[in-house]
Amino acid sequence: MSRPDLRLLATAALAFALAGCASVEPLAIAAPDTRGVSIAAPRCAWSLDSVRDARSAEDQGRVGLRAVTVEDVTGMIAAATREALGDAHGPAFSLELLKAYAATRRVSEMYVIALRVHVGDESFIVRGQSTGMYWTDSEGGLRDAAREALANTMRELVKSLDSRCGSTAAASP
């Protein structure tokens, strides 16, 4: 093959590859919940004030070539937090959603959630991610990965709030 033929072949291959990328549909998954997941109750009473989404529009992540979105991420986090806190009411804290995204790591999918927690004048970050092996890019596999990341984030949140018992919060009766 001559050089012009190779260039033409390379250009055609690139055009086909780019055309394939343009037609990939995003994957929207329903928000998972943490019902039935074991999360220890905090030692002190806390109250969730608000959850604010601080992510950029492109911060949803991708699995392969597919963009992934989770419906009502802030609502999902607020519901999971209130469930983890139980019925006790104490000092208020707020959450700021920094990251919530799907990603492919080698051959499996993962989901990551990062929150900034505001307690009085103090702020700290908690993070959770899925640790299982989710092999398919189906809605069910990604929802399971998001559910695991959400549960792990709630465990980290409760652990971090527990470390602040007595300093900001009154101990639960």
N, C-alpha and C positions, 0 to 999 in steps of 0.2 A: 504494500500500500504506500502511496505517496504521501508526503506531508499534508497537502490540502485535503486528501481523503481522511486522514487521521483527525485533522481539525474539525472537519464536517461531522465525523462520527462522534467526537467528544462534545461538540456543540449540541448535537441531537440527543445524546445521553443526558446532558445537563438539562436540556429543555424538558425531557420526559420526567426527570427527577423533580424539577421545580413544579411541573404541572401536577404531579402526585401530591406534593406538599400543600398546594393551594386547595385541594379538594378534601382534606382531612377534616372531619367534623369534630368539634369539641365534645368532650364527655362531661355531662352535668350529672352529678350524683345527689341523691337525697341525703339530707343531713342524718348522720348516725346519732345514737344516744348511748348513754352509759348505763341504762337500766340493766340490772342483773350483773354488773361488773363490781367486783369487790374493791371498794375504796373506803379506807378507815375514816371514821368521823374525826373532825378536828378536836383537839383537847380543849380549846377555848371557843366561845361563841363569836361568830363573825357574821357580817351582813354584806351582801353584794350590792353596791350602789349602781354601777353601770358597766357596760362593755362597749368600748369604742373601737371601730375598725380603723386601724392606722396603716393598712396595707396599700400599696399602689395597685393600679388596675391589672398590671402584668404579674402580680405576685401570687397567682393561683397554682402555678406549676404545670408540668407536662409529664405525660407518660408516653415515651416514644415521641411521635410527632403530634400527639393529641393534647390539646390544652384541656385541663381538668378544672372544673368548678364544683364547689359544694354549695348547695342551697342554704341560705341563711346561716352562715358560719357564726355570726355574733349571737344569734338566737340559740344555736346549738351549744355554744360555750356558756351562755347565761344559764340555760336549763341544766346543764351538767354541773355547773358550779353550785347552783341552788340545791340540787339533789345531793351533792357531796357535803354541803354545809348542814343539811338537816333543818329542823324547825327552830333551832336556837337563834336568837338575835343578839348581836353585839356590835362592836365598832365596825363602821363601814369601810370598805375598800373598793377600789375600781380596777377594772382590767382594760388594758389596751392591747388589741390584737396586732402583733407585729408581723407574724408569718403564719400562714396556713397553706401548705402546698403539697402537691404530689410530685414525686420524682422517681426516676428509674435508677436503680443502683445495680449494675451488672445485669442480671436477668430477672430481678424481682422489683416490684413496686413498693414504695414506702410513702408514708405521709408524715409531715412534720407540723407541729403547732408551737408557736412561741408567743408568750404573753408578757407584757410589762405590768406588774402589780403595783398599785399606788396605795400605801397604807399611811395615812397622815402625811408627813413630810418625806417619808422614805419611799423609794422605788426599788424594785428588784425584778429580775426576769426568771420565769419558769419556762421549761421547754419539755415537750414530750414527742416521741416519734414511735412509729410502728417498728417492731423488732422481728415480726414474723416474716415468712417468705410468701409473698403473694405473687403468683406466677402469671396471672392473667390480667389483662387491662380492662376487664369487664367492670360494670358498675358494682357488682357484689364484692369483688376482690378489693376494689379501691375503698368501698364503704367500710369493709372490715378493717382495712389498714387505717382509715381515718378514725374509726371507733377505738382501735387500740391506741393510736396517738392521743386521742382525746382523754381516754382513761389514764394514760401515763402522765399527761399534763395535769389532770386533776390530782393525782397522787403527789406530784411534785408541788402543786399549789398548797395542798393540805399540809405537807411536810414543812414547807417554808412558812406558812402561817403558824404552825405549831411552834416553830423555833422563836416566834415573836410573842408567845403567850406570856403575860405578865408585864411586858414592856409597853404594849399599846392596848392590849385587850384584857378584859376582865375574864378570869377563869369561869368556865361553865359551872353551874350548880350541880 
